Amino acid sequence: MTPHESALPLFDAHAHLYAAAFADDLDDVLDRAATQGVQVVLCVSETLAEAERVIELADRHPLIKPCAGLYPTILDRDAAAAMLDFIRQYQDRLVAIGEVGLDYWKVQDAADREVQRDILAQHIALSRELDMPLNVHSRSAGRHAIAWLRDNGARHVLLHAFDGKAATARAGIEAGYYFSIPPSIVRSPQKQKLVRHLPLEYLLLESDAPVLGPEKDVRNEPCNVWLSCQHIAAIKGVPVEEVARITTANAKRLFPRAFQ
Protein backbone atom coordinates (compact mmCIF):
# COMPACT_ATOMS: atom_id res chain seq x y z
CA MET A 1 0.00 0.00 0.00
CA THR A 2 1.48 3.35 -0.99
CA PRO A 3 1.00 6.51 1.08
CA HIS A 4 -1.41 7.95 -1.47
CA GLU A 5 -3.59 4.84 -1.26
CA SER A 6 -3.91 4.89 2.52
CA ALA A 7 -7.43 5.11 3.86
CA LEU A 8 -6.47 3.89 7.34
CA PRO A 9 -7.73 5.88 10.32
CA LEU A 10 -4.80 8.02 11.46
CA PHE A 11 -4.46 10.54 14.29
CA ASP A 12 -1.89 13.35 14.46
CA ALA A 13 -1.31 13.97 18.16
CA HIS A 14 0.88 17.08 17.90
CA ALA A 15 1.21 19.81 15.26
CA HIS A 16 1.72 23.57 14.93
CA LEU A 17 -0.56 24.55 12.06
CA TYR A 18 -0.62 28.25 12.95
CA ALA A 19 3.04 28.43 11.92
CA ALA A 20 4.06 30.85 9.19
CA ALA A 21 5.10 27.84 7.10
CA PHE A 22 1.40 27.08 6.54
CA ALA A 23 0.17 30.63 5.96
CA ASP A 24 -0.31 30.22 2.21
CA ASP A 25 -1.66 26.69 1.78
CA LEU A 26 -3.22 25.35 4.98
CA ASP A 27 -6.34 24.20 3.12
CA ASP A 28 -4.19 22.09 0.79
CA VAL A 29 -2.19 20.74 3.73
CA LEU A 30 -5.37 19.61 5.46
CA ASP A 31 -6.75 18.13 2.24
CA ARG A 32 -3.60 16.03 1.88
CA ALA A 33 -3.94 14.91 5.49
CA ALA A 34 -7.57 13.90 5.04
CA THR A 35 -6.76 12.05 1.81
CA GLN A 36 -4.07 10.19 3.73
CA GLY A 37 -6.63 9.04 6.29
CA VAL A 38 -5.88 11.54 9.06
CA GLN A 39 -9.07 11.99 11.06
CA VAL A 40 -7.81 14.48 13.65
CA VAL A 41 -4.90 16.90 13.97
CA LEU A 42 -4.23 18.11 17.50
CA CYS A 43 -2.93 21.64 17.16
CA VAL A 44 -0.93 22.71 20.21
CA SER A 45 0.13 26.24 21.11
CA GLU A 46 3.18 27.78 22.74
CA THR A 47 1.92 31.28 23.60
CA LEU A 48 -1.40 32.94 24.42
CA ALA A 49 -1.54 34.58 20.99
CA GLU A 50 -1.02 31.19 19.36
CA ALA A 51 -3.70 29.61 21.57
CA GLU A 52 -6.16 32.24 20.36
CA ARG A 53 -5.10 31.50 16.79
CA VAL A 54 -5.57 27.75 17.31
CA ILE A 55 -9.16 28.31 18.45
CA GLU A 56 -9.78 30.36 15.29
CA LEU A 57 -8.29 27.62 13.09
CA ALA A 58 -10.40 24.95 14.79
CA ASP A 59 -13.50 27.05 14.14
CA ARG A 60 -12.73 27.03 10.41
CA HIS A 61 -11.28 23.55 9.94
CA PRO A 62 -13.11 20.51 11.41
CA LEU A 63 -9.95 18.38 11.15
CA ILE A 64 -8.15 20.61 13.69
CA LYS A 65 -8.75 20.09 17.40
CA PRO A 66 -7.33 22.79 19.70
CA CYS A 67 -4.92 22.58 22.62
CA ALA A 68 -3.51 25.43 24.73
CA GLY A 69 -0.43 25.67 26.91
CA LEU A 70 2.69 27.72 27.62
CA TYR A 71 5.91 26.47 26.02
CA PRO A 72 8.46 25.49 28.66
CA THR A 73 11.14 27.97 27.60
CA ILE A 74 8.79 30.88 28.40
CA LEU A 75 9.78 31.57 32.01
CA ASP A 76 7.13 34.18 32.69
CA ARG A 77 4.76 33.66 35.61
CA ASP A 78 2.39 36.36 34.36
CA ALA A 79 2.22 34.65 30.96
CA ALA A 80 1.55 31.36 32.73
CA ALA A 81 -1.28 32.88 34.77
CA ALA A 82 -2.81 34.35 31.61
CA MET A 83 -2.58 30.97 29.87
CA LEU A 84 -4.24 29.18 32.78
CA ASP A 85 -7.07 31.72 32.69
CA PHE A 86 -7.43 31.15 28.93
CA ILE A 87 -7.62 27.38 29.41
CA ARG A 88 -10.34 27.77 32.02
CA GLN A 89 -12.24 30.14 29.72
CA TYR A 90 -12.09 27.72 26.78
CA GLN A 91 -12.18 24.44 28.68
CA ASP A 92 -15.26 23.29 26.78
CA ARG A 93 -13.46 23.80 23.47
CA LEU A 94 -10.02 22.44 24.26
CA VAL A 95 -8.98 18.83 23.77
CA ALA A 96 -5.78 18.99 25.83
CA ILE A 97 -3.37 21.27 27.67
CA GLY A 98 -0.17 21.75 25.70
CA GLU A 99 2.44 22.25 24.64
CA VAL A 100 3.82 22.30 28.16
CA GLY A 101 6.72 20.58 29.88
CA LEU A 102 10.40 20.88 30.66
CA ASP A 103 13.26 21.83 28.34
CA TYR A 104 16.71 21.33 29.83
CA TRP A 105 18.43 21.76 26.47
CA LYS A 106 17.64 25.47 26.18
CA VAL A 107 17.07 26.19 29.88
CA GLN A 108 20.22 25.32 31.85
CA ASP A 109 20.23 27.76 34.77
CA ALA A 110 19.08 26.11 38.01
CA ALA A 111 16.84 29.00 39.06
CA ASP A 112 15.24 29.14 35.61
CA ARG A 113 14.60 25.41 35.73
CA GLU A 114 12.84 25.87 39.05
CA VAL A 115 10.51 28.43 37.44
CA GLN A 116 9.95 25.99 34.59
CA ARG A 117 9.02 23.18 36.97
CA ASP A 118 6.66 25.45 38.90
CA ILE A 119 4.84 26.54 35.72
CA LEU A 120 4.51 22.90 34.66
CA ALA A 121 3.13 22.03 38.10
CA GLN A 122 0.47 24.71 37.64
CA HIS A 123 -0.54 23.21 34.29
CA ILE A 124 -0.63 19.73 35.85
CA ALA A 125 -2.87 20.97 38.66
CA LEU A 126 -5.25 22.52 36.13
CA SER A 127 -5.27 19.32 34.07
CA ARG A 128 -6.37 17.44 37.18
CA GLU A 129 -9.01 20.05 38.00
CA LEU A 130 -10.47 19.96 34.48
CA ASP A 131 -9.77 16.26 33.82
CA MET A 132 -7.89 17.25 30.67
CA PRO A 133 -4.84 15.43 29.23
CA LEU A 134 -1.40 17.00 28.93
CA ASN A 135 0.60 17.25 25.68
CA VAL A 136 4.18 17.34 27.00
CA HIS A 137 7.55 18.54 25.71
CA SER A 138 10.58 17.05 27.48
CA ARG A 139 13.69 17.86 25.43
CA SER A 140 16.85 16.73 27.24
CA ALA A 141 14.69 16.36 30.35
CA GLY A 142 12.88 13.07 29.89
CA ARG A 143 13.73 11.50 33.24
CA HIS A 144 13.05 14.74 35.11
CA ALA A 145 9.80 15.40 33.25
CA ILE A 146 8.38 11.94 33.91
CA ALA A 147 9.35 12.14 37.59
CA TRP A 148 7.84 15.63 37.95
CA LEU A 149 4.64 14.59 36.21
CA ARG A 150 4.31 11.57 38.50
CA ASP A 151 5.18 13.52 41.64
CA ASN A 152 2.50 16.09 40.81
CA GLY A 153 -0.17 13.52 40.10
CA ALA A 154 -0.45 13.91 36.32
CA ARG A 155 -2.86 11.23 35.14
CA HIS A 156 -3.41 11.56 31.38
CA VAL A 157 -0.15 12.35 29.58
CA LEU A 158 1.32 12.30 26.08
CA LEU A 159 5.09 12.69 25.89
CA HIS A 160 5.62 14.00 22.38
CA ALA A 161 8.77 13.32 20.33
CA PHE A 162 10.48 11.89 23.41
CA ASP A 163 14.26 12.15 23.01
CA GLY A 164 15.32 10.05 25.99
CA LYS A 165 16.29 6.43 26.41
CA ALA A 166 13.80 3.59 26.26
CA ALA A 167 14.72 2.66 29.83
CA THR A 168 13.73 6.16 30.92
CA ALA A 169 10.49 5.99 28.95
CA ARG A 170 9.49 2.81 30.76
CA ALA A 171 8.91 4.84 33.93
CA GLY A 172 6.34 6.76 31.91
CA ILE A 173 4.73 3.55 30.70
CA GLU A 174 4.49 2.38 34.31
CA ALA A 175 2.57 5.59 35.08
CA GLY A 176 0.23 4.95 32.14
CA TYR A 177 1.70 7.70 29.95
CA TYR A 178 1.73 7.57 26.14
CA PHE A 179 4.48 8.44 23.65
CA SER A 180 3.96 9.87 20.15
CA ILE A 181 6.32 9.17 17.27
CA PRO A 182 7.05 11.75 14.53
CA PRO A 183 8.01 11.05 10.90
CA SER A 184 11.64 11.85 11.76
CA ILE A 185 11.77 8.23 12.95
CA VAL A 186 12.89 7.43 9.40
CA ARG A 187 16.24 9.14 10.15
CA SER A 188 16.44 8.82 13.94
CA PRO A 189 18.09 5.74 15.47
CA GLN A 190 16.95 7.01 18.89
CA LYS A 191 13.27 7.03 17.85
CA GLN A 192 13.67 3.63 16.21
CA LYS A 193 15.13 2.17 19.40
CA LEU A 194 12.35 3.75 21.45
CA VAL A 195 9.69 2.11 19.28
CA ARG A 196 11.50 -1.21 19.44
CA HIS A 197 11.30 -1.28 23.23
CA LEU A 198 7.93 0.36 23.99
CA PRO A 199 4.60 -1.49 23.69
CA LEU A 200 2.40 -0.51 20.78
CA GLU A 201 -0.46 -0.07 23.26
CA TYR A 202 1.28 3.10 24.51
CA LEU A 203 2.24 4.66 21.17
CA LEU A 204 0.55 7.39 19.12
CA LEU A 205 1.47 9.07 15.85
CA GLU A 206 2.39 12.73 15.53
CA SER A 207 3.78 15.06 12.89
CA ASP A 208 5.07 18.02 14.96
CA ALA A 209 4.54 19.87 11.68
CA PRO A 210 6.21 21.93 10.35
CA VAL A 211 9.29 20.27 11.95
CA LEU A 212 10.49 16.70 12.59
CA GLY A 213 9.66 15.50 9.10
CA PRO A 214 11.28 12.68 7.15
CA GLU A 215 13.77 15.13 5.64
CA LYS A 216 15.68 17.53 7.86
CA ASP A 217 14.95 21.23 7.26
CA VAL A 218 12.09 20.43 4.88
CA ARG A 219 8.57 21.46 5.91
CA ASN A 220 6.70 18.60 7.51
CA GLU A 221 2.93 18.04 7.19
CA PRO A 222 0.31 16.02 9.10
CA CYS A 223 -0.06 13.62 6.16
CA ASN A 224 3.42 12.32 7.01
CA VAL A 225 2.16 10.54 10.11
CA TRP A 226 1.64 7.74 7.60
CA LEU A 227 5.43 7.38 7.51
CA SER A 228 5.52 7.05 11.29
CA CYS A 229 2.88 4.35 10.97
CA GLN A 230 4.86 2.49 8.31
CA HIS A 231 8.12 2.56 10.24
CA ILE A 232 6.53 1.49 13.51
CA ALA A 233 4.95 -1.44 11.67
CA ALA A 234 8.28 -2.43 10.13
CA ILE A 235 10.09 -2.26 13.48
CA LYS A 236 7.37 -4.17 15.32
CA GLY A 237 6.88 -6.69 12.52
CA VAL A 238 3.13 -6.13 12.33
CA PRO A 239 0.83 -4.89 9.54
CA VAL A 240 0.46 -1.13 9.09
CA GLU A 241 -3.28 -1.64 9.51
CA GLU A 242 -2.69 -2.90 13.04
CA VAL A 243 -0.49 0.08 13.93
CA ALA A 244 -3.09 2.49 12.55
CA ARG A 245 -5.88 0.78 14.45
CA ILE A 246 -4.06 0.55 17.78
CA THR A 247 -2.53 4.03 17.74
CA THR A 248 -5.89 5.58 16.88
CA ALA A 249 -7.56 3.54 19.63
CA ASN A 250 -4.90 4.83 22.02
CA ALA A 251 -5.69 8.37 20.90
CA LYS A 252 -9.38 7.83 21.60
CA ARG A 253 -8.56 6.74 25.14
CA LEU A 254 -6.19 9.62 25.84
CA PHE A 255 -7.99 12.39 23.93
CA PRO A 256 -11.70 11.45 23.96
CA ARG A 257 -12.78 15.07 23.38
CA ALA A 258 -11.08 14.99 19.98
CA PHE A 259 -13.70 12.52 18.78
CA GLN A 260 -16.80 14.24 20.14
C-alpha positions as CSV (number, residue, x, y, z in Angstrom):
1,M,0.0,0.0,0.0
2,T,1.5,3.3,-1.0
3,P,1.0,6.5,1.1
4,H,-1.4,7.9,-1.5
5,E,-3.6,4.8,-1.3
6,S,-3.9,4.9,2.5
7,A,-7.4,5.1,3.9
8,L,-6.5,3.9,7.3
9,P,-7.7,5.9,10.3
10,L,-4.8,8.0,11.5
11,F,-4.5,10.5,14.3
12,D,-1.9,13.3,14.5
13,A,-1.3,14.0,18.2
14,H,0.9,17.1,17.9
15,A,1.2,19.8,15.3
16,H,1.7,23.6,14.9
17,L,-0.6,24.5,12.1
18,Y,-0.6,28.3,13.0
19,A,3.0,28.4,11.9
20,A,4.1,30.8,9.2
21,A,5.1,27.8,7.1
22,F,1.4,27.1,6.5
23,A,0.2,30.6,6.0
24,D,-0.3,30.2,2.2
25,D,-1.7,26.7,1.8
26,L,-3.2,25.4,5.0
27,D,-6.3,24.2,3.1
28,D,-4.2,22.1,0.8
29,V,-2.2,20.7,3.7
30,L,-5.4,19.6,5.5
31,D,-6.8,18.1,2.2
32,R,-3.6,16.0,1.9
33,A,-3.9,14.9,5.5
34,A,-7.6,13.9,5.0
35,T,-6.8,12.0,1.8
36,Q,-4.1,10.2,3.7
37,G,-6.6,9.0,6.3
38,V,-5.9,11.5,9.1
39,Q,-9.1,12.0,11.1
40,V,-7.8,14.5,13.6
41,V,-4.9,16.9,14.0
42,L,-4.2,18.1,17.5
43,C,-2.9,21.6,17.2
44,V,-0.9,22.7,20.2
45,S,0.1,26.2,21.1
46,E,3.2,27.8,22.7
47,T,1.9,31.3,23.6
48,L,-1.4,32.9,24.4
49,A,-1.5,34.6,21.0
50,E,-1.0,31.2,19.4
51,A,-3.7,29.6,21.6
52,E,-6.2,32.2,20.4
53,R,-5.1,31.5,16.8
54,V,-5.6,27.8,17.3
55,I,-9.2,28.3,18.4
56,E,-9.8,30.4,15.3
57,L,-8.3,27.6,13.1
58,A,-10.4,25.0,14.8
59,D,-13.5,27.1,14.1
60,R,-12.7,27.0,10.4
61,H,-11.3,23.5,9.9
62,P,-13.1,20.5,11.4
63,L,-10.0,18.4,11.2
64,I,-8.2,20.6,13.7
65,K,-8.8,20.1,17.4
66,P,-7.3,22.8,19.7
67,C,-4.9,22.6,22.6
68,A,-3.5,25.4,24.7
69,G,-0.4,25.7,26.9
70,L,2.7,27.7,27.6
71,Y,5.9,26.5,26.0
72,P,8.5,25.5,28.7
73,T,11.1,28.0,27.6
74,I,8.8,30.9,28.4
75,L,9.8,31.6,32.0
76,D,7.1,34.2,32.7
77,R,4.8,33.7,35.6
78,D,2.4,36.4,34.4
79,A,2.2,34.7,31.0
80,A,1.6,31.4,32.7
81,A,-1.3,32.9,34.8
82,A,-2.8,34.3,31.6
83,M,-2.6,31.0,29.9
84,L,-4.2,29.2,32.8
85,D,-7.1,31.7,32.7
86,F,-7.4,31.1,28.9
87,I,-7.6,27.4,29.4
88,R,-10.3,27.8,32.0
89,Q,-12.2,30.1,29.7
90,Y,-12.1,27.7,26.8
91,Q,-12.2,24.4,28.7
92,D,-15.3,23.3,26.8
93,R,-13.5,23.8,23.5
94,L,-10.0,22.4,24.3
95,V,-9.0,18.8,23.8
96,A,-5.8,19.0,25.8
97,I,-3.4,21.3,27.7
98,G,-0.2,21.7,25.7
99,E,2.4,22.3,24.6
100,V,3.8,22.3,28.2
101,G,6.7,20.6,29.9
102,L,10.4,20.9,30.7
103,D,13.3,21.8,28.3
104,Y,16.7,21.3,29.8
105,W,18.4,21.8,26.5
106,K,17.6,25.5,26.2
107,V,17.1,26.2,29.9
108,Q,20.2,25.3,31.8
109,D,20.2,27.8,34.8
110,A,19.1,26.1,38.0
111,A,16.8,29.0,39.1
112,D,15.2,29.1,35.6
113,R,14.6,25.4,35.7
114,E,12.8,25.9,39.1
115,V,10.5,28.4,37.4
116,Q,9.9,26.0,34.6
117,R,9.0,23.2,37.0
118,D,6.7,25.4,38.9
119,I,4.8,26.5,35.7
120,L,4.5,22.9,34.7
121,A,3.1,22.0,38.1
122,Q,0.5,24.7,37.6
123,H,-0.5,23.2,34.3
124,I,-0.6,19.7,35.9
125,A,-2.9,21.0,38.7
126,L,-5.2,22.5,36.1
127,S,-5.3,19.3,34.1
128,R,-6.4,17.4,37.2
129,E,-9.0,20.0,38.0
130,L,-10.5,20.0,34.5
131,D,-9.8,16.3,33.8
132,M,-7.9,17.2,30.7
133,P,-4.8,15.4,29.2
134,L,-1.4,17.0,28.9
135,N,0.6,17.2,25.7
136,V,4.2,17.3,27.0
137,H,7.5,18.5,25.7
138,S,10.6,17.1,27.5
139,R,13.7,17.9,25.4
140,S,16.8,16.7,27.2
141,A,14.7,16.4,30.4
142,G,12.9,13.1,29.9
143,R,13.7,11.5,33.2
144,H,13.1,14.7,35.1
145,A,9.8,15.4,33.3
146,I,8.4,11.9,33.9
147,A,9.3,12.1,37.6
148,W,7.8,15.6,38.0
149,L,4.6,14.6,36.2
150,R,4.3,11.6,38.5
151,D,5.2,13.5,41.6
152,N,2.5,16.1,40.8
153,G,-0.2,13.5,40.1
154,A,-0.4,13.9,36.3
155,R,-2.9,11.2,35.1
156,H,-3.4,11.6,31.4
157,V,-0.2,12.4,29.6
158,L,1.3,12.3,26.1
159,L,5.1,12.7,25.9
160,H,5.6,14.0,22.4
161,A,8.8,13.3,20.3
162,F,10.5,11.9,23.4
163,D,14.3,12.2,23.0
164,G,15.3,10.1,26.0
165,K,16.3,6.4,26.4
166,A,13.8,3.6,26.3
167,A,14.7,2.7,29.8
168,T,13.7,6.2,30.9
169,A,10.5,6.0,29.0
170,R,9.5,2.8,30.8
171,A,8.9,4.8,33.9
172,G,6.3,6.8,31.9
173,I,4.7,3.5,30.7
174,E,4.5,2.4,34.3
175,A,2.6,5.6,35.1
176,G,0.2,5.0,32.1
177,Y,1.7,7.7,29.9
178,Y,1.7,7.6,26.1
179,F,4.5,8.4,23.7
180,S,4.0,9.9,20.2
181,I,6.3,9.2,17.3
182,P,7.1,11.7,14.5
183,P,8.0,11.0,10.9
184,S,11.6,11.8,11.8
185,I,11.8,8.2,12.9
186,V,12.9,7.4,9.4
187,R,16.2,9.1,10.1
188,S,16.4,8.8,13.9
189,P,18.1,5.7,15.5
190,Q,16.9,7.0,18.9
191,K,13.3,7.0,17.9
192,Q,13.7,3.6,16.2
193,K,15.1,2.2,19.4
194,L,12.4,3.8,21.4
195,V,9.7,2.1,19.3
196,R,11.5,-1.2,19.4
197,H,11.3,-1.3,23.2
198,L,7.9,0.4,24.0
199,P,4.6,-1.5,23.7
200,L,2.4,-0.5,20.8
201,E,-0.5,-0.1,23.3
202,Y,1.3,3.1,24.5
203,L,2.2,4.7,21.2
204,L,0.6,7.4,19.1
205,L,1.5,9.1,15.8
206,E,2.4,12.7,15.5
207,S,3.8,15.1,12.9
208,D,5.1,18.0,15.0
209,A,4.5,19.9,11.7
210,P,6.2,21.9,10.4
211,V,9.3,20.3,11.9
212,L,10.5,16.7,12.6
213,G,9.7,15.5,9.1
214,P,11.3,12.7,7.1
215,E,13.8,15.1,5.6
216,K,15.7,17.5,7.9
217,D,15.0,21.2,7.3
218,V,12.1,20.4,4.9
219,R,8.6,21.5,5.9
220,N,6.7,18.6,7.5
221,E,2.9,18.0,7.2
222,P,0.3,16.0,9.1
223,C,-0.1,13.6,6.2
224,N,3.4,12.3,7.0
225,V,2.2,10.5,10.1
226,W,1.6,7.7,7.6
227,L,5.4,7.4,7.5
228,S,5.5,7.0,11.3
229,C,2.9,4.3,11.0
230,Q,4.9,2.5,8.3
231,H,8.1,2.6,10.2
232,I,6.5,1.5,13.5
233,A,4.9,-1.4,11.7
234,A,8.3,-2.4,10.1
235,I,10.1,-2.3,13.5
236,K,7.4,-4.2,15.3
237,G,6.9,-6.7,12.5
238,V,3.1,-6.1,12.3
239,P,0.8,-4.9,9.5
240,V,0.5,-1.1,9.1
241,E,-3.3,-1.6,9.5
242,E,-2.7,-2.9,13.0
243,V,-0.5,0.1,13.9
244,A,-3.1,2.5,12.6
245,R,-5.9,0.8,14.4
246,I,-4.1,0.5,17.8
247,T,-2.5,4.0,17.7
248,T,-5.9,5.6,16.9
249,A,-7.6,3.5,19.6
250,N,-4.9,4.8,22.0
251,A,-5.7,8.4,20.9
252,K,-9.4,7.8,21.6
253,R,-8.6,6.7,25.1
254,L,-6.2,9.6,25.8
255,F,-8.0,12.4,23.9
256,P,-11.7,11.5,24.0
257,R,-12.8,15.1,23.4
258,A,-11.1,15.0,20.0
259,F,-13.7,12.5,18.8
260,Q,-16.8,14.2,20.1
